[in-house]
Amino acid sequence: MPEFYRAAVLLKDEQHMFDGVRVANRNPAKSLHLAEVPTPMPGPGEVLVAAMASSVNYNTVWSAIFEPVPTFAFLEQYARTGGLATRHDQPYHVVGSDLSGIVLRTGPGVRRWRPGQRVVAHCLSVELEDPAGHDDSMLDPQQRIWGFETNFGGLAELALVKANQLMPKPPHLTWEEAAVSGLVNSTAYRQLVSRNGANMRQGDNVLIWGAASGLGSYATQYALAGGAFPICVVSSPRKAEICREMGAEAIIDRSAEDYRFWSGEEGGQNPREWRRFGQRVRELTGGEDVDIVFEHPGRDTFGASVYVARRGGTIVTCASTTGYLHEFDNRYLWMHVKRIIGSHFANYYEAWRANRLIMRGRIHPSLSQTYPLEQVGLAAEVVHGNRHLGKVGVLCLADKEGMGVDAPEFRTRHEAQLNRFRKRPGSTDAAG
């Protein structure tokens, strides 16, 4: 076992480096460093994984720009719970909430997993000592997101996870393809499909913001696979093309149609733009309003989302990548008996079900480009600037792209879907 390993880290003594700098101008490439850190040994119920690949999520960006708060506060809070958690309070934070890799060593009490097994990890770290967690582990008060609210994350050569974070690696995928789905695929499944989210049914009209983005691309696939009718909102012709390739028919290019939801008096929202947007949606649905709005941009779009949902409809929300403080006209919510559902990642069962659909070739990774671990800062900068399609992968111990495929014949049947988001001309324009 190596004494040290290479990892993408943030440094505690730099957590205030962006104070006074606008969020949009903070550069994660300045705060993310590649460093050697001591190897943590797995305790009871834990597993040490050789990480072949990982990916950049928005929580990696938030970590690296110390927004809304530096993540070292999370690590300190976790450490105060005692026991093995004290190891997480370090002067460095190994970030990253995705991985594909190989089990290297297991701690006491781990029975399902053995060294040598090929795995992917979801990012729910949970203690399950509180009764609430046994109804839905996302309700456990000690629920945390691994690699964001805990240390020893996936953007590294090694990663420390709980045994109940692991799932089988889809054998037809490369390491980098397998690494990008854990967080966003599980999140989209719970948010849209699960009874804990919107509980989507066949025939539902589903409005999907950012339908060619990492999260939105999985939501689009779930809507199509589940017999729903997705209305895909994107921001460029290239992203509209991606959605058509996935099988969507109703597409709104919001940049071409120039919706300005925040163009009202004194910089407020403009209800006339909500109405114009709602009319466009009904043109695409044959005069129907949407049953479900798949929300993740947040502040920029939330007022329009509440407006366009049908009477009794559902707005299911997570992430808020454009801002956390949402504004909407409550009359359209209360008088039309609509529901807002908050959705945060997924429990182990939901993550396992979502991964199972990838294993069976029903849902596909939306990997567009891959960076080596040495360029993780650049990868995070690309995501921060929304200069990507789908998901951005990072090679860790894998020497090059294309490695790790164990089911080549099955892969051949899905090659076109697996390469749909690959970097090509136009793939670095602003995210959908």
Beta strands, then each sheet from edge to edge (+ up, - down):
strand 1: 4-11
strand 2: 33-38
strand 3: 46-56
strand 4: 92-94
strand 5: 99-106
strand 6: 118-121
strand 7: 124-125
strand 8: 144-145
strand 9: 158-162
strand 10: 166-168
strand 11: 205-209
strand 12: 229-234
strand 13: 250-253
strand 14: 290-295
strand 15: 309-317
strand 16: 339-342
strand 17: 367-372
strand 18: 391-395
sheet 1: 2+ 1- 4+
sheet 2: 9+ 3- 5+ 6- 10+
sheet 3: 9+ 3- 18+ 17+
sheet 4: 7+ 8-
sheet 5: 13+ 12+ 11+ 14+ 15+ 16+
end
